[in-house]
Amino acid sequence: MARRRAHKYVPLPAATLALVLAATACGGDGDASADSLQVWIMEGTNPDATAFFDAVNDTFTGQTGIEVDVEFVPWADAQDKISTAIAGGTTPDVIELGTTFTPEFADAGALHDLSGHIDDPSRFQQEMYEMGVIDDAAYGVPWYASIRSIIYRKDIFDEHGQEEPRNWAELRRTALDLAEAEEDMIAFPVPGSAQYSVMPWIWGGGGEVAVQEDDGTWTSTINSEEGRAGVEFFTGLALEDGLSTTGAVNWNEIDVMESLADEQAIMAISNSSNPKAIIESNPDLEGKLGVFVLPGQESGYTDSFAGGSLLSVFEGTGNEEAGRQYVDLLTSGEYFERWGEESGFFPAGVAEIEAYADSDDPLVRPFATQLLEAGRSTPAVPAWSRVEAEGVIVGMHQDILNGNATVEEATDSAAEAIERILNEGS
């Protein structure tokens, strides 16, 4: 099974980005022309992407007379490829950008403002929409969304009389009981290299990764009593309760998914696109998986990171109008929904997600509920990419799991680093 690998984004230094943008300030249009449209799409999200875009492009050409050339770009190469294209004045007309990529390029002036062409911004999942907005200008349109909830082995839960946990205490108790009953399995992996698996516990405990104060400065409360309580709960599942495995300190989200597919793990935080991939990898798990929304500390739900991709149009190509039309085609109607069905991700529209939340599919409905009721994004500021590039949250988490720092020490260091990076970049 082809799996989408985790990617690490390394942002351009601000001075470098400013120089390359200045070099194309007059609007280099590369190979673009009025009768052709250049589109870059990230590779691996949809295994049927070629057939999908053949259909989209036939429709677009029939409507506009404009031919479309789609190039699939590996996530790992995207930053360098985009930077080189900007420097050389050879940017495409339309590009897919991850939600955490968009603010930096938008702030630098590389992207075209689409706000006047989005008929109804409220129809999109708002956490994602806001990731593309700077000073009321919209530099990206939400395309597809993902969220993290808990995938579990329903057959093992049923065999041992367990029910879906409704709060953190029940989650821990259930994992402990199942660890005792299934000694050869990992009850709850705690991955060290998966920052989006850590964030829910910070938020759920009552901490904030970063918030902007009225005076414009950024503050992180990861090291507050509430933030620490969340971090301590999650790391404690491994360190105090022995519910994970020592090797998981280096696991990313793909490793966690593989542990479920290989029938090593009983339950784990996992992405909404993963049940389909897990069953494709191991058909024996058909009918044996379940999903539940991340439970709240006491009741309700715990917020989870809502990610995915936006579609943007580059500034200065001369094809902005055609680019806007192409983005409209992908983010509404038949193709909006079809991409979600084929890829396993959600269309990033509220009505579309609500339809999934009302569905009878037990592997889809909880994720859609999580996305609608308890989805969060990282701060929509250009400097956030540096926080991720420096591995601040991953470093904090691994320091605790490896015994190199206490929860107090590690959260203090993380909060200090986040505040330094965001306040330097603001």
Secondary structure, 3 states (H helix, E strand, C coil): CCCCCCCCCCCCCHHHHHHHHHHCCCCCCCCCECCEEEEEEECCCCCCHHHHHHHHHHHHHHHHCCEEEEEEECHHHHHHHHHHHHHHCCCCCEEEEECCCHHHHHHCCCECCCHHHCCCHHHECHHHHHCCEECCEECCEEEEEEEEEEEEEHHHHHHCCCCCCCCHHHHHHHHHHHHHHCCCCECCCCCCCCHHHHHHHHHHHCCCCCEECCCCCEECCCCCHHHHHHHHHHHHHHHCCCCCCHHHHHCCHHHHHHHHHCCCECEEEEECCHHHHHHHHCHHHCCCEEEECCECCCCCECCEEEEEEEEEEECCCCCHHHHHHHHHHHCCHHHHHHHHHHHCCEECEHHHHHHHHCCCCCCCHHHHHHHHHCEECCCCCCCHHHHHHCCHHHHHHHHHHCCCCCHHHHHHHHHHHHHHHHHHHC
